[in-house]
Amino acid sequence: MSHSTWQFWTPDDTTEQHLYRNTAIHGSAITHVNTAAGPEKLIEQVNSEIAAAVEFGSLSAITRGAWPLVLIACHTHRLPVPIHFWTSIPEIDEESVVSFENSVAESIS
């Protein structure tokens, strides 16, 4: 599609502060996606971008095992899904989710 561009989106060091409320522009767009070189090169580029975008692993929803919150925030605020989800889905740690839910409930009350 010559009239379209492929883009990747990754969180940056300001994403944690803004992702859930969409209070400012955050994250990084990778706009030079090499689709013409074939699928192997595209997969190589995706893996390279994932390795470089370490901020994803430090998002509180990821560290606490509540990774679906990242997907919900992206959907709600019309952000692309971080490319980290393209290759794997993080493990859900039940204890972390319960702890996270309790801390959210305490902050609301």
PyMOL commands that set and color helices and strands:
alter all, ss='L'
color gray80, all
select helices_A, chain A and resi 15-18+39-52+54-58+60-63+68-76+84-87+94-108
alter helices_A, ss='H'
color red, helices_A
select strands_A, chain A and resi 8-10+28-30
alter strands_A, ss='S'
color yellow, strands_A
deselect
rebuild
show_as cartoon
